Amino acid sequence: MAKKRKPPSIKGDSTTLDPDFKGPIANRGCTDVLCCIIFILFIIGYILLGLIAWVHGDPRRVAYPTDSKGHFCGQKGTPNENKSILFYFNIFSCTSPSVLINLQCPTTQICVSKCPEKFLTYVEMQFPYKINKNSWTYYSQFCKSPIVRPAKSLSQIVMDDDCPTAIFPSKPFLRRCFPDFSTKNGTLTVGNKTTFEDGRGRIRNMMELRAAANNMNKILDAKAIGMKVFEDYATTWYWILIGLTIAMLLSWMFLLLLRFTAGLFFWVFVVGVIGIIGYGIWHCYHEYSSLRDHPNSHLTIYDVGFRTDIRMYFQLRQTWFTFMVILCVLEVLVILVLIFLRDRIRISIALLKEGSKAIGYVPSTLIYPVLTFFFLSVCICYWAVTAVYLATSGVPIYKIVTPGGRCKHENRTCNPEIFNTTEISKACPGAQCNFAFYGGNSLYHQHITTFQIFNVFVFLWLINFVIALGQCALAGAFASYYWALKKPDDIPPHPLFTAFGRAIRYHTGSLAFGSLILALIQMFRITLEYLEKRLKDTQNNISKFLQNCLKCCFWCLEKVVKFLNRNAYVMIAIYGKNFCRSARDAFDLLLRNILKVAIMDKVTDFVLVLGKLLVVGCIGVLAFLLFTQRISIIIEGPTSLNYYWIPLLWKI
């Protein structure tokens, strides 16, 4: 009679003990070769994209402001070398809605050496010119080209757009002339005036001028912050490196001393939590008792109803009684968890101590995070540089803009050389052919957006691959320590270098496979964020609800995949199987030991978080004192920072 086969368990079959297993398998083959080939092809394509973008792009277009003809202001070796500031002919045009669409103010823009310092109009210049030519010389520097005398009428000047109809006191901001606002007795003024003539027969007030300036500032604020952040990094980069080095040394000390302090950290915190909750219970009982004779304290929360003044609820006995009950339940739960899970907590602490010993026997694992940081920095820099070069690729593109935005030809491309001779300038009075952006009609320029998406996707793939490579290499190194019976004699030489070589040689495809899954999820999350911002004003409540559900689901999915991938890489490092087989084995192992894994993870995370808080707190306090000049007697830090928290964040 045939023997009945045992049905497979949902948790998978337990792995049988192999007494001859000596650690990570040395004789292994390449895994997930197809994904490895695809990954290499993507990297080659990414390199080619960077080279093509480098040929066509010009990052100077980001650094220098550009006039209406697409010329850089202040660039060396050009006619505008000594004209580094951008001047707007009619800043009131910047209130047009097209500003936020085209990212350009629909008025003529020229490069000047300095901003205007006084109120003047073109009409006012025509009369003094006959007596004093110096006044016109000052005014003419804000015209498109040198004009000997103001012979044209105001209507001709407006039509030909040769000169501004008026100028007013301004100051350079981000290399652009903006009104020099000041407050006098609570009133907004420019040059001690609250109103002025705009050169076209209208009297304007400062609120209109500020509205126009603020509209342009919405576009420039991001760039201003970016430039200031860059300046702070350039000023404090060596301090940041010193802080990172100190933080790294403190982290190493914490990990090496963890074998002695892991249990102390955990139990001191647990006792502290129990004590704090106990004090909370006593405080709630004390408040509950002290309100016994207080008028209206017998009322319930339902009787009081909803109040904006939250202090009203703290005058009710029911509020403190509710808090006391909640804290009592929480205290009991904490104590019960410690009683019933004490053995597993002890095992978790013992494993933490063993991990600290492993770091002591394999000290090269302390250096590897520096290599990961270097690889991640290279990926981030390559992505950022490629994105800038892609964004600045092409030739100047000019588009038709009108102050009111009512022309049917609005936003069409045009040629500034012949624009004034076309029918468009006659059909749309006041229309101008201004520089808009850099682009082109070639196949490359038509797919710039696609290349930017490809740039982001491969960047995410590479970032996840670098992290996966580190996890797999470290898992292989610690596995060599774990299976060594006599430590340190049985630990193979250079375990981290050997594990890193195995991961690169045999399992690039498997690591790329796991990284690809994670990159696809992250790309979808980025797409959801982008759609939410683009469709923010057109969504109804149902679509917002569905979108938030999708964001929540994909956030959870990303966390789950990261956890499974990390354990799959451990199985790959030990047994050398492909990604899917390793992920399945890891999932079965986790499912069979789900309670042990949960407790171990939480205890480990908690102790490591305490260590991170200790290191971050020390470095953060020192950095704050340094960058805010609180310890200038001992050591003097940089004094010209825009935001002292920029280097502080890097150090933390």
C-alpha positions as CSV (number, residue, x, y, z in Angstrom):
1,M,0.0,0.0,0.0
2,A,1.4,3.4,-1.0
3,K,2.4,5.8,1.8
4,K,0.3,8.9,2.0
5,R,2.2,12.1,1.2
6,K,2.0,14.9,3.8
7,P,0.3,18.0,2.3
8,P,2.6,21.0,2.0
9,S,2.4,23.5,4.9
10,I,1.4,27.1,4.2
11,K,4.5,28.1,6.1
12,G,6.8,25.9,4.0
13,D,8.9,22.9,5.0
14,S,11.4,23.3,7.7
15,T,15.0,23.2,6.6
16,T,16.9,20.1,7.7
17,L,20.1,20.5,9.7
18,D,23.2,19.9,7.6
19,P,26.2,19.3,10.1
20,D,28.7,19.7,7.2
21,F,27.5,23.1,6.1
22,K,30.4,25.5,6.6
23,G,28.9,28.8,5.6
24,P,28.3,30.6,2.2
25,I,28.6,28.2,-0.7
26,A,31.8,28.7,-2.7
27,N,30.9,26.7,-5.8
28,R,28.0,28.5,-7.3
29,G,26.8,29.7,-10.7
30,C,25.5,32.9,-12.2
31,T,21.9,33.7,-11.4
32,D,19.2,35.7,-13.3
33,V,21.5,36.2,-16.3
34,L,18.7,37.8,-18.5
35,C,18.1,40.5,-15.9
36,C,21.9,41.1,-15.7
37,I,22.1,41.6,-19.4
38,I,19.1,44.0,-19.4
39,F,20.7,45.9,-16.4
40,I,24.0,46.3,-18.3
41,L,22.2,47.5,-21.4
42,F,20.3,50.1,-19.4
43,I,23.6,51.3,-17.8
44,I,25.2,51.6,-21.3
45,G,22.1,53.6,-22.5
46,Y,22.3,55.8,-19.4
47,I,26.0,56.6,-20.1
48,L,25.2,57.3,-23.8
49,L,22.3,59.6,-22.7
50,G,24.7,61.5,-20.4
51,L,27.2,61.9,-23.3
52,I,24.5,63.2,-25.7
53,A,23.1,65.5,-23.0
54,W,26.6,66.8,-22.4
55,V,27.1,67.6,-26.1
56,H,23.8,69.4,-26.5
57,G,23.3,71.0,-23.0
58,D,24.8,74.1,-21.6
59,P,24.5,74.6,-17.8
60,R,25.4,78.3,-18.1
61,R,21.8,78.8,-19.1
62,V,20.9,78.0,-15.5
63,A,23.6,80.2,-13.9
64,Y,23.0,83.3,-16.1
65,P,19.8,85.2,-16.7
66,T,18.8,85.4,-20.3
67,D,17.4,88.5,-22.2
68,S,14.6,88.5,-24.8
69,K,17.0,87.5,-27.5
70,G,18.4,84.5,-25.7
71,H,21.7,86.1,-24.8
72,F,23.3,85.5,-21.4
73,C,23.8,88.5,-19.0
74,G,27.3,88.8,-17.6
75,Q,28.9,85.9,-19.5
76,K,32.6,86.5,-20.2
77,G,33.7,86.9,-23.8
78,T,30.3,88.3,-25.0
79,P,29.0,91.9,-25.5
80,N,27.0,91.5,-22.3
81,E,30.1,90.7,-20.2
82,N,29.8,93.9,-18.1
83,K,26.0,93.7,-18.1
84,S,25.2,91.1,-15.5
85,I,21.7,92.2,-14.5
86,L,18.4,91.6,-16.2
87,F,16.1,94.7,-16.6
88,Y,12.3,94.4,-17.4
89,F,10.9,97.2,-19.6
90,N,7.4,96.9,-18.1
91,I,7.3,94.9,-14.9
92,F,3.5,95.5,-14.7
93,S,3.2,93.0,-17.5
94,C,4.3,90.4,-15.0
95,T,0.9,90.3,-13.4
96,S,-0.4,88.4,-16.5
97,P,-1.6,84.8,-15.9
98,S,0.8,83.7,-18.7
99,V,3.7,84.3,-16.4
100,L,3.1,81.1,-14.4
101,I,2.4,79.1,-17.6
102,N,5.3,80.2,-19.7
103,L,7.7,81.0,-16.8
104,Q,8.5,84.3,-18.6
105,C,7.3,87.8,-18.1
106,P,5.6,89.1,-21.3
107,T,7.8,92.2,-21.7
108,T,11.1,93.0,-23.3
109,Q,14.1,92.1,-21.1
110,I,17.6,93.4,-21.6
111,C,21.0,93.1,-19.9
112,V,22.2,96.2,-18.0
113,S,25.2,97.0,-15.9
114,K,23.2,98.5,-13.0
115,C,19.6,99.0,-12.0
116,P,17.8,102.4,-12.2
117,E,18.1,104.6,-9.2
118,K,15.4,107.3,-9.7
119,F,12.0,107.9,-11.2
120,L,12.0,109.0,-14.9
121,T,9.7,108.7,-17.9
122,Y,10.4,108.8,-21.6
123,V,8.2,111.8,-22.0
124,E,10.0,113.7,-19.3
125,M,13.4,113.0,-21.0
126,Q,12.3,114.6,-24.3
127,F,12.1,118.1,-22.9
128,P,15.3,118.3,-20.7
129,Y,17.3,116.8,-23.6
130,K,17.4,120.1,-25.4
131,I,19.0,121.7,-22.3
132,N,20.9,118.9,-20.6
133,K,21.9,115.8,-22.6
134,N,23.4,114.0,-19.6
135,S,19.9,113.1,-18.3
136,W,19.1,111.3,-21.6
137,T,22.5,109.5,-21.5
138,Y,21.5,108.0,-18.1
139,Y,18.1,107.0,-19.4
140,S,19.3,105.5,-22.7
141,Q,21.4,102.8,-21.0
142,F,18.1,101.1,-20.3
143,C,17.2,101.0,-24.1
144,K,17.7,98.1,-26.4
145,S,20.4,99.8,-28.4
146,P,22.2,103.2,-28.0
147,I,19.9,106.0,-29.1
148,V,21.5,109.4,-29.7
149,R,18.4,111.5,-29.0
150,P,14.8,110.8,-28.0
151,A,13.3,111.8,-31.3
152,K,10.5,109.2,-31.5
153,S,7.1,109.9,-30.0
154,L,5.8,107.9,-27.1
155,S,3.5,105.8,-29.4
156,Q,6.4,104.9,-31.6
157,I,8.5,103.9,-28.7
158,V,5.8,101.7,-27.4
159,M,5.2,100.2,-30.9
160,D,8.9,99.6,-31.6
161,D,9.7,98.6,-28.0
162,D,13.1,100.4,-28.2
163,C,13.0,101.9,-24.6
164,P,11.0,101.6,-21.4
165,T,8.2,104.2,-21.0
166,A,9.3,104.7,-17.4
167,I,12.0,103.6,-14.9
168,F,11.9,103.7,-11.1
169,P,14.4,103.0,-8.2
170,S,15.3,99.3,-8.2
171,K,17.8,96.9,-6.7
172,P,19.3,93.7,-8.1
173,F,17.8,90.5,-6.8
174,L,19.0,87.2,-8.3
175,R,20.6,89.3,-11.0
176,R,17.3,90.9,-11.9
177,C,16.1,94.5,-11.3
178,F,13.2,94.6,-8.8
179,P,11.6,97.6,-7.2
180,D,13.4,99.0,-4.1
181,F,10.6,98.7,-1.7
182,S,10.7,100.3,1.8
183,T,8.2,101.0,4.5
184,K,7.7,104.6,5.8
185,N,5.2,105.0,8.7
186,G,3.6,101.7,7.9
187,T,3.1,102.7,4.2
188,L,4.8,100.9,1.3
189,T,7.0,103.2,-0.7
190,V,9.6,103.2,-3.5
191,G,12.1,106.1,-3.5
192,N,9.9,107.8,-0.8
193,K,6.9,107.8,-3.2
194,T,3.6,106.0,-2.8
195,T,2.4,106.7,-6.4
196,F,4.2,107.4,-9.7
197,E,3.5,107.8,-13.4
198,D,4.1,104.7,-15.5
199,G,5.0,106.7,-18.6
200,R,1.8,106.0,-20.4
201,G,-0.4,108.5,-18.7
202,R,-1.5,106.4,-15.8
203,I,-0.8,106.9,-12.1
204,R,0.2,103.7,-10.4
205,N,0.5,102.9,-6.7
206,M,3.0,100.7,-4.9
207,M,0.6,97.9,-4.3
208,E,0.3,97.3,-8.1
209,L,4.0,97.3,-8.4
210,R,4.4,94.9,-5.5
211,A,1.8,92.5,-7.1
212,A,3.9,92.4,-10.3
213,A,7.1,91.9,-8.5
214,N,5.6,89.1,-6.3
215,N,4.4,87.3,-9.4
216,M,7.9,87.1,-10.7
217,N,9.2,86.1,-7.3
218,K,7.1,83.0,-7.3
219,I,9.2,81.8,-10.2
220,L,12.5,83.0,-8.8
221,D,12.1,82.0,-5.1
222,A,13.0,78.3,-5.7
223,K,16.1,79.4,-7.6
224,A,17.0,81.9,-4.9
225,I,16.8,79.2,-2.2
226,G,18.8,76.8,-4.3
227,M,21.6,79.3,-4.9
228,K,21.8,80.2,-1.2
229,V,21.8,76.5,-0.3
230,F,24.6,75.9,-2.8
231,E,26.6,78.9,-1.3
232,D,26.2,77.5,2.2
233,Y,27.5,74.1,1.0
234,A,30.4,75.8,-0.7
235,T,31.3,77.7,2.5
236,T,31.0,74.8,4.9
237,W,31.9,71.7,3.0
238,Y,35.0,71.0,5.1
239,W,33.1,71.5,8.3
240,I,30.5,69.1,7.0
241,L,33.2,66.5,6.2
242,I,34.7,67.0,9.7
243,G,31.3,66.5,11.3
244,L,30.6,63.4,9.2
245,T,34.0,61.9,10.2
246,I,33.3,62.5,13.9
247,A,29.8,61.0,13.5
248,M,31.3,57.9,11.7
249,L,33.9,57.4,14.5
250,L,31.2,57.7,17.2
251,S,29.0,55.2,15.4
252,W,31.9,52.8,15.2
253,M,32.5,53.1,18.9
254,F,28.8,52.5,19.6
255,L,28.7,49.4,17.5
256,L,31.9,47.9,19.0
257,L,30.7,48.6,22.6
258,L,27.2,47.3,21.9
259,R,28.2,43.9,23.3
260,F,28.5,45.5,26.7
261,T,25.7,48.1,26.5
262,A,22.8,46.5,24.5
263,G,21.1,45.1,27.5
264,L,21.7,48.2,29.6
265,F,20.2,50.5,26.9
266,F,17.1,48.4,26.5
267,W,16.3,47.7,30.2
268,V,17.0,51.3,31.3
269,F,14.6,52.6,28.6
270,V,11.9,50.0,29.6
271,V,12.2,50.9,33.2
272,G,12.0,54.6,32.2
273,V,8.9,54.0,30.1
274,I,7.2,52.1,33.0
275,G,8.2,54.9,35.4
276,I,6.9,57.7,33.1
277,I,3.6,55.9,32.6
278,G,3.3,55.3,36.3
279,Y,3.9,59.0,37.0
280,G,1.2,59.8,34.4
281,I,-1.2,57.6,36.2
282,W,-0.4,59.3,39.6
283,H,-0.8,62.8,38.0
284,C,-4.1,61.9,36.4
285,Y,-5.4,60.6,39.8
286,H,-4.1,63.7,41.5
287,E,-5.9,66.0,39.1
288,Y,-9.0,63.8,39.3
289,S,-9.1,64.1,43.1
290,S,-8.3,67.8,43.2
291,L,-11.4,68.5,41.0
292,R,-13.8,66.8,43.3
293,D,-15.0,70.0,44.9
294,H,-14.6,72.2,41.8
295,P,-17.8,73.6,40.4
296,N,-19.1,72.0,37.1
297,S,-16.3,69.3,37.3
298,H,-19.0,66.6,37.4
299,L,-20.1,67.4,33.9
300,T,-19.2,65.0,31.1
301,I,-17.5,65.6,27.8
302,Y,-20.8,65.0,26.1
303,D,-22.4,67.8,28.2
304,V,-19.7,70.3,27.3
305,G,-19.8,69.4,23.6
306,F,-17.2,70.6,21.1
307,R,-15.1,73.6,22.3
308,T,-12.2,75.3,20.5
309,D,-10.7,76.1,23.9
310,I,-9.2,72.8,24.8
311,R,-8.5,73.9,28.4
312,M,-12.2,73.5,29.1
313,Y,-11.8,69.7,28.9
314,F,-9.0,69.6,31.5
315,Q,-11.4,71.1,34.0
316,L,-13.6,67.9,33.9
317,R,-13.0,64.9,36.2
318,Q,-14.1,62.6,33.4
319,T,-11.2,63.8,31.2
320,W,-8.6,62.9,33.8
321,F,-10.4,59.6,34.6
322,T,-10.3,58.6,31.0
323,F,-6.5,59.4,30.7
324,M,-5.9,57.4,33.9
325,V,-7.7,54.4,32.5
326,I,-5.8,54.5,29.2
327,L,-2.5,54.8,31.0
328,C,-3.3,52.0,33.3
329,V,-4.2,49.7,30.4
330,L,-1.0,50.7,28.6
331,E,1.1,50.0,31.8
332,V,-0.5,46.6,32.2
333,L,0.2,45.8,28.5
334,V,3.8,46.8,28.7
335,I,4.4,44.7,31.9
336,L,2.6,41.6,30.4
337,V,4.6,41.9,27.2
338,L,7.8,42.0,29.2
339,I,6.7,39.0,31.3
340,F,5.6,36.7,28.5
341,L,8.2,37.7,26.0
342,R,11.2,38.0,28.3
343,D,13.0,35.0,27.0
344,R,12.7,36.2,23.4
345,I,13.8,39.6,24.4
346,R,16.9,38.1,26.1
347,I,17.6,36.2,22.9
348,S,17.3,39.4,20.8
349,I,19.7,41.2,23.1
350,A,22.2,38.3,23.0
351,L,22.0,38.3,19.2
352,L,22.8,42.1,19.3
353,K,25.8,41.4,21.4
354,E,26.9,38.6,19.1
355,G,26.5,41.0,16.1
356,S,28.8,43.5,17.9
357,K,31.4,40.7,18.4
358,A,31.1,39.9,14.6
359,I,31.9,43.5,13.8
360,G,35.0,43.2,16.0
361,Y,36.2,40.1,14.2
362,V,35.4,41.5,10.7
363,P,36.3,45.2,11.2
364,S,36.2,45.8,7.4
365,T,32.4,45.9,7.7
366,L,32.8,49.3,9.4
367,I,34.4,50.7,6.3
368,Y,32.0,49.3,3.8
369,P,29.2,52.0,4.4
370,V,31.7,54.6,3.3
371,L,32.0,52.7,-0.1
372,T,28.2,52.6,-0.3
373,F,28.0,56.3,0.4
374,F,30.6,56.9,-2.4
375,F,28.6,54.9,-4.9
376,L,25.3,56.6,-3.9
377,S,27.0,60.0,-4.2
378,V,28.3,59.1,-7.7
379,C,24.7,58.1,-8.8
380,I,23.1,61.2,-7.4
381,C,25.7,63.5,-9.0
382,Y,25.4,61.8,-12.4
383,W,21.6,62.0,-12.3
384,A,21.7,65.7,-11.3
385,V,24.2,66.7,-13.9
386,T,22.4,64.7,-16.6
387,A,19.1,66.3,-15.6
388,V,20.6,69.8,-15.9
389,Y,22.2,69.2,-19.2
390,L,19.0,67.7,-20.6
391,A,17.0,70.7,-19.3
392,T,19.4,73.1,-21.0
393,S,19.7,71.3,-24.3
394,G,18.8,72.9,-27.6
395,V,18.7,76.3,-29.2
396,P,16.7,79.4,-28.1
397,I,13.0,79.1,-28.7
398,Y,11.0,82.3,-29.0
399,K,7.3,82.6,-28.4
400,I,4.6,85.2,-28.9
401,V,3.5,86.9,-25.7
402,T,1.0,89.7,-25.1
403,P,0.4,91.7,-21.9
404,G,-3.3,90.7,-21.7
405,G,-3.0,87.2,-23.2
406,R,-5.9,87.8,-25.5
407,C,-4.2,87.2,-28.8
408,K,-5.1,84.0,-30.7
409,H,-1.4,83.6,-31.7
410,E,-0.4,83.6,-28.0
411,N,2.3,81.1,-27.1
412,R,3.2,80.3,-30.7
413,T,6.8,80.1,-31.8
414,C,8.2,83.1,-33.7
415,N,11.4,84.6,-35.2
416,P,12.5,87.8,-33.5
417,E,14.4,89.0,-36.5
418,I,11.3,89.3,-38.7
419,F,8.5,89.4,-36.2
420,N,7.8,93.2,-36.6
421,T,7.3,92.7,-40.3
422,T,4.7,89.9,-40.0
423,E,1.0,90.2,-39.9
424,I,0.9,88.9,-36.3
425,S,2.4,92.1,-34.9
426,K,-0.4,94.1,-36.6
427,A,-3.2,91.7,-35.7
428,C,-2.1,91.7,-32.0
429,P,-1.0,95.2,-30.9
430,G,1.6,95.0,-28.2
431,A,2.5,91.4,-29.0
432,Q,6.2,90.6,-28.6
433,C,8.5,87.8,-29.7
434,N,10.4,86.9,-26.6
435,F,12.8,84.2,-25.6
436,A,10.9,81.3,-23.9
437,F,13.2,78.3,-23.3
438,Y,15.8,76.1,-25.0
439,G,14.6,73.3,-27.3
440,G,14.6,72.3,-31.0
441,N,12.8,70.3,-33.7
442,S,15.2,67.3,-33.9
443,L,14.3,63.8,-32.7
444,Y,16.4,64.3,-29.6
445,H,14.8,67.6,-28.6
446,Q,11.3,66.2,-29.2
447,H,11.9,63.5,-26.6
448,I,13.6,65.5,-23.9
449,T,10.8,64.7,-21.5
450,T,11.1,61.0,-22.2
451,F,14.9,61.1,-21.6
452,Q,14.2,62.9,-18.2
453,I,11.8,60.1,-17.2
454,F,14.5,57.5,-18.3
455,N,17.1,59.4,-16.3
456,V,14.9,59.3,-13.1
457,F,14.1,55.6,-13.6
458,V,17.6,54.4,-14.1
459,F,18.7,56.6,-11.2
460,L,16.2,54.8,-8.9
461,W,17.3,51.4,-10.2
462,L,21.0,52.2,-9.6
463,I,20.4,53.6,-6.1
464,N,18.4,50.4,-5.1
465,F,21.1,48.2,-6.7
466,V,23.9,49.9,-4.7
467,I,21.9,49.4,-1.5
468,A,21.2,45.7,-2.5
469,L,24.9,45.1,-3.2
470,G,25.8,46.4,0.2
471,Q,23.2,44.2,2.0
472,C,24.3,41.1,0.1
473,A,28.0,41.7,0.6
474,L,27.6,42.3,4.4
475,A,25.3,39.3,4.7
476,G,27.9,37.1,3.1
477,A,30.7,38.4,5.4
478,F,28.6,37.9,8.6
479,A,27.5,34.5,7.4
480,S,31.2,33.5,7.2
481,Y,31.6,34.5,10.8
482,Y,28.4,32.8,11.9
483,W,29.4,29.4,10.6
484,A,33.0,29.5,11.8
485,L,33.1,27.0,14.7
486,K,36.4,28.2,16.1
487,K,36.5,32.0,16.0
488,P,38.6,33.7,14.7
489,D,40.7,30.7,13.4
490,D,37.9,29.3,11.1
491,I,36.9,32.7,9.7
492,P,38.1,32.9,6.0
493,P,40.6,35.7,5.1
494,H,39.0,38.9,3.8
495,P,35.4,37.7,4.2
496,L,33.9,41.0,3.1
497,F,36.0,41.3,0.0
498,T,35.2,37.7,-0.9
499,A,31.4,38.2,-0.3
500,F,31.5,41.4,-2.4
501,G,33.3,39.6,-5.2
502,R,30.8,36.7,-5.2
503,A,27.9,39.2,-5.3
504,I,29.3,41.1,-8.3
505,R,30.5,38.0,-10.2
506,Y,27.5,35.6,-9.7
507,H,24.5,37.6,-8.6
508,T,24.5,41.0,-10.4
509,G,21.4,39.8,-12.2
510,S,19.6,38.8,-9.0
511,L,20.4,42.0,-7.2
512,A,19.3,43.9,-10.3
513,F,16.0,41.9,-10.4
514,G,15.1,42.9,-6.8
515,S,16.2,46.5,-7.4
516,L,14.1,46.7,-10.6
517,I,10.9,45.7,-8.7
518,L,11.5,48.3,-6.1
519,A,12.4,51.0,-8.7
520,L,9.1,50.3,-10.6
521,I,7.1,50.8,-7.4
522,Q,9.0,54.0,-6.5
523,M,8.5,55.3,-10.1
524,F,4.8,54.7,-9.8
525,R,4.7,56.6,-6.5
526,I,6.5,59.5,-8.1
527,T,4.0,59.4,-11.0
528,L,1.1,59.6,-8.5
529,E,2.7,62.6,-6.7
530,Y,3.2,64.3,-10.1
531,L,-0.4,63.7,-11.2
532,E,-1.7,65.0,-7.8
533,K,0.1,68.3,-8.2
534,R,-0.9,68.7,-11.8
535,L,-4.6,67.9,-11.2
536,K,-4.8,69.4,-7.8
537,D,-7.5,72.0,-8.8
538,T,-9.6,69.8,-11.0
539,Q,-10.1,66.8,-8.7
540,N,-13.3,65.9,-6.9
541,N,-13.5,64.2,-3.5
542,I,-13.9,60.7,-5.0
543,S,-10.8,61.0,-7.1
544,K,-8.8,62.4,-4.2
545,F,-9.9,59.6,-2.0
546,L,-8.9,57.0,-4.6
547,Q,-5.6,58.7,-5.2
548,N,-4.8,58.7,-1.5
549,C,-5.8,55.1,-1.2
550,L,-3.4,54.3,-4.1
551,K,-0.6,56.3,-2.4
552,C,-1.1,54.5,0.8
553,C,-1.2,51.0,-0.8
554,F,2.0,51.6,-2.8
555,W,3.7,53.1,0.3
556,C,2.9,49.9,2.2
557,L,3.9,47.7,-0.8
558,E,7.3,49.5,-1.0
559,K,8.0,48.8,2.7
560,V,7.0,45.1,2.3
561,V,9.1,44.6,-0.8
562,K,12.1,46.3,0.8
563,F,11.8,43.9,3.8
564,L,11.5,40.8,1.6
565,N,14.3,41.9,-0.7
566,R,16.7,42.4,2.2
567,N,16.0,38.9,3.4
568,A,16.2,37.5,-0.1
569,Y,19.7,39.0,-0.5
570,V,20.8,37.3,2.7
571,M,19.7,33.9,1.2
572,I,21.4,34.7,-2.1
573,A,24.7,35.5,-0.2
574,I,24.5,32.2,1.7
575,Y,23.1,29.7,-0.8
576,G,23.7,31.3,-4.1
577,K,20.3,30.7,-5.6
578,N,18.3,33.1,-7.9
579,F,16.2,35.9,-6.7
580,C,12.8,34.3,-6.9
581,R,14.0,31.0,-5.2
582,S,15.8,33.0,-2.5
583,A,12.8,35.3,-1.9
584,R,10.5,32.3,-1.5
585,D,12.9,30.6,0.9
586,A,13.3,33.8,2.9
587,F,9.5,34.2,3.0
588,D,9.0,30.6,4.3
589,L,11.7,31.1,6.9
590,L,10.1,34.4,8.1
591,L,6.6,32.9,8.2
592,R,7.8,29.9,10.4
593,N,9.5,32.3,12.8
594,I,7.3,35.4,12.5
595,L,7.1,36.1,16.3
596,K,10.9,35.7,16.8
597,V,11.5,37.9,13.7
598,A,9.1,40.6,14.9
599,I,10.6,40.8,18.4
600,M,14.2,40.6,17.1
601,D,13.6,43.4,14.6
602,K,11.9,45.7,17.0
603,V,14.4,45.2,19.8
604,T,17.3,45.6,17.3
605,D,15.7,48.7,15.7
606,F,15.1,50.2,19.1
607,V,18.7,49.8,20.4
608,L,20.1,51.1,17.1
609,V,17.7,54.1,17.2
610,L,19.0,54.9,20.6
611,G,22.5,54.8,19.3
612,K,21.6,57.0,16.3
613,L,19.9,59.5,18.6
614,L,23.0,59.6,20.8
615,V,25.3,60.2,17.9
616,V,23.0,62.7,16.1
617,G,22.4,64.6,19.4
618,C,26.1,65.0,20.1
619,I,26.9,66.1,16.5
620,G,23.8,68.2,16.2
621,V,24.4,70.2,19.4
622,L,28.1,70.8,18.4
623,A,27.1,71.9,14.9
624,F,24.4,74.2,16.2
625,L,26.8,75.8,18.6
626,L,29.5,76.2,15.9
627,F,27.3,77.6,13.1
628,T,25.5,80.0,15.4
629,Q,28.7,81.4,16.8
630,R,27.9,80.1,20.4
631,I,31.4,78.7,20.9
632,S,33.5,81.3,19.0
633,I,35.8,81.6,22.0
634,I,36.9,78.0,21.6
635,I,36.7,77.7,17.8
636,E,35.4,80.1,15.1
637,G,33.0,78.7,12.5
638,P,31.7,80.3,9.2
639,T,30.0,83.7,9.7
640,S,28.4,84.3,6.3
641,L,25.8,81.6,6.1
642,N,22.3,82.2,4.6
643,Y,20.8,79.2,6.5
644,Y,22.8,77.8,9.3
645,W,20.5,74.7,9.3
646,I,21.8,73.6,5.8
647,P,25.2,72.2,7.1
648,L,23.4,71.2,10.3
649,L,21.1,68.9,8.4
650,W,24.0,67.2,6.6
651,K,25.8,66.6,9.8
652,I,22.7,65.1,11.4
